[in-house]
Amino acid sequence: MKRCLQNAGRSLCLAAIVVTAGAAAQDPVTDLADLDYQDTAWGRSELIKRGYHQRSHDGGGYEYWWNSARKRCIVMRSEGGKVASVVTSPASDCGQSESSKSSGDNAAAVAIGAAAILGIAAMAHKSHHHDERSHGADSNSEAEFERGYRDGLYNQSYNTYSGNSYQQGYASGSRDRDSQTSYRGYSHGSGTQVTCESIGNQRVECPMDTRGNVRVVRQLSHSPCNEGVSWGLSRHTVWVERGCRAVFQKN
């Protein structure tokens, strides 16, 4: 199965790593490869020497063997008195439970799976162009940044009640979106509207394409919104403070 991480207009497809405890069913047994194409009787004697015990056979050329030391079930298939293949098989085919497999194998599988997940997560995080010098202090801040980044990248509504990490993520996502769509140019007609609100008189920055003229088209607060005093512009944002809440539009 493949999963695609959308990142600023391009897809990063990662093969999802599925790790199972122990060998997968129907995989060739490399350390028994020398049995292939040999006499079936000789193959049986070799399996016994190597710690295998026959558990069952179906009379059609399939024999199931269990190795207690390795916690491994294998099936040997014969044709015309010769060994045609030796492959792994689920423990249940040898009358064993899956819990019979060694804890070491399970631990190794879990470790590999965890490493794979961490690797994918790290690539996904770096794909967001997070400034390495401004990582969040904790997992909550990182999650807020990622949520803001996705909202900005996909041009979702800005959540003015979120914190600084969300604001940084939204600004980063917006910059990536602008970079990826710069070939389209920018509209000089009725530009995109952005709602920005100062809650509790705090300063809030809302990502916005501020090139050109930006004006207040609707004031939402009782507190005045005066340019240069309670609202203003920076390169990628419109900021508000002192309780100003308004809808801004670029003309």
Number of C-alpha atoms within 10 A of each C-alpha: 7 9 11 12 15 15 18 20 13 10 11 14 11 14 11 13 13 10 17 14 17 21 18 13 14 13 12 17 15 9 8 16 12 13 20 17 15 14 16 21 11 12 21 19 11 15 18 14 10 11 13 21 17 17 16 15 15 8 7 9 17 17 19 24 27 25 18 15 10 14 16 21 27 26 27 23 20 21 14 9 13 18 23 17 18 26 19 19 22 19 22 11 16 22 14 17 11 13 11 13 20 16 12 11 16 16 13 15 18 15 13 16 16 13 12 16 13 12 12 16 12 11 13 16 13 11 14 20 14 18 11 8 6 9 13 15 9 8 10 11 16 18 15 20 27 22 18 28 28 21 20 27 25 16 13 13 12 18 16 16 13 12 14 16 23 26 26 23 28 31 24 25 29 27 20 21 18 18 12 14 13 10 8 8 8 13 10 12 8 9 16 13 16 21 22 27 28 23 16 10 15 13 16 26 24 23 27 27 22 16 14 10 10 18 14 18 14 12 16 16 13 9 15 16 21 12 13 10 12 19 25 17 19 14 10 17 20 21 22 28 22 19 22 27 26 22 15 20 20 21 16
